[in-house]
C-alpha cells in the first residue's frame, strides 16, 4: 500500500473532521461568545479529553499497536483474536471504574483543572463546570473503546473509518447547539449532551467496522484469565511508562488551563479557539503521518529491517517539513484574517478576535516542533521503547513551566501558547538527537537541496501573504462575511499555489514522496 496515498486518505477525512469542528466552534462563538460560562464548558470538556488522551489515544495506542502488529506477524489473524477479547474487556472494566470515580469526584476534578473558578464570585461558573463534567465523563469509556478499535483497524491498514469518526462528534455538538440549547438553562449545557451523543455514535461506527472484519471482541469478563495472558501483561508493562509520558503532557495542559482560569475571563476560550486552528495542520499532517508510520515502522522492526525503518522516518520528516513549514508561516501571517473570518460574529467581539489572534501567532511558532514529535516519537514506540520519550517528556514539562514563569506575566494567555510551542521544539530536537545517536535514523541524501527548495518556496509565499495582510482590513469586513471568506480563500489558495509552483520550478516532484511499505 502506498504510504503517501494512505496519508492522503487520512488527511482528507481528517480535513472533513476539522472543517466540521470549525463549524462547531463558529456556532459556539456566535451563540455563547467568550464569557465565563463558555470557559466553564471548555474546562469541563478538557477533563474527558485529557483522560481520553491519557488512557486511549495516548498510552494505550502507543503500547497496543506495536505489540498487536508483532503478534499478528507471528500468529496470524486468527491467533490475535483471543488477545483482542482480553484487552478490550480489561480496558472497558478499568475505564468504567475511572468514570464512576470521576462522576463522584467531579468537584475535585474541576478544581484541579480550573481552580480560578473556585472564587466566590464565580460560583455559578464552577457549578456549571461540575454539572457538565459529570455528564461528559462517560465519554472516555466510549473513546477508549474507539481507540482500541482504531488500533486494530490501523494495524489491518483500514485507515478510513478511524479518520472519519471524529466528524460524528462535531455533528452531534452542532446539532445540540442548534436544536437543544433552548431546552437547557443555561443553554450551554446542551453542548455536554452533544458530546456524549457524539461519543456513542463514534463507538457504534467503529464497532461496526470491526464486525465487518470479523474482529469484534467478546467481552466475557474473565478477568483472571485475561490478566494471566503474557501478551496482555506485556501491553500493561508498556502502558506504565507510556501513561507516565502522556501524563506529563496532560499535566502541562492541566497547569496551563488552570493558569488561564486565573487570567482575564475568556482566556480559556481564546486558547481553545486558537488551538482549534492549530489542530488543522497537526491533525492533517502530524497525526495522519504518525498513524500511517507506526504500523509500518512496527512491521519493519519485526522484520529486523533497519534500513527500511530509517527510510520510513526520513520520508515522514521530509513530507512533514514540506507541508508543515508553509502551514506555520500561513498561521502566523494570516492569524488576523483566519480568526476574524471564522469567529467574528454574534457574541464574539473584536476584542475577542484580537486576543485569539495573539494566541494563534504564539502557537504557530512551535507548529513544526509539534508536528515533528508526531513523526519522531513513533520511531521509539515502534521499537517498544517508551521509556526514552517519557524521560524527554518529563524534562519538557519542566521547561514548559519555566517558560510560563517568564512568558505569562509578559504575554498573558498568549504566553501559555508560546510556552507549549517552544517546549514542543525542544521535545522534537531531543527525540531527533536520540534517534541519531543510536543509529536508528540515518538521514538520506539530498537534505541540503531539499532545504534550499523549501526556503525559496517559503520566501515567495511569505511575500504574497505580507502583501495581502497590508491590503485587506479583515476586521472592517465584519458586515461582509461572504466577501471576507472569499478573499481569505483566494489568499490561501494563491499562497499555496505560489509555494508549490516555486517548488516545481526548482525540480521537486510528487514522485519524490511516493513510497510503498
QUILIN-V868448 format. One record per run of one state. SS is the DSSP state (h for helix, s for strand, l for the rest). FROM is the first residue (numbers start at 1). LEN is the number of residues. If there is no record, write none. Layout:
ss={SS | SS}
from={FROM | FROM}
len={LEN | LEN}
This chain:
ss={l | s | h | l | h | l | h | l | h | l | h | l | h | l | h | l | h | l | h | l | h | l | h | l | h | l | h | l | h | l | h | l | h | l | h | l | h | l | h | l | h | l | h | l | h | l | h | l | s | l}
from={1 | 2 | 3 | 33 | 36 | 105 | 106 | 114 | 115 | 119 | 120 | 137 | 139 | 156 | 159 | 165 | 166 | 180 | 181 | 184 | 189 | 214 | 223 | 229 | 230 | 263 | 267 | 303 | 306 | 334 | 335 | 344 | 350 | 366 | 367 | 382 | 387 | 412 | 413 | 438 | 447 | 472 | 475 | 478 | 481 | 506 | 510 | 514 | 516 | 517}
len={1 | 1 | 30 | 3 | 69 | 1 | 8 | 1 | 4 | 1 | 17 | 2 | 17 | 3 | 6 | 1 | 14 | 1 | 3 | 5 | 25 | 9 | 6 | 1 | 33 | 4 | 36 | 3 | 28 | 1 | 9 | 6 | 16 | 1 | 15 | 5 | 25 | 1 | 25 | 9 | 25 | 3 | 3 | 3 | 25 | 4 | 4 | 2 | 1 | 1}
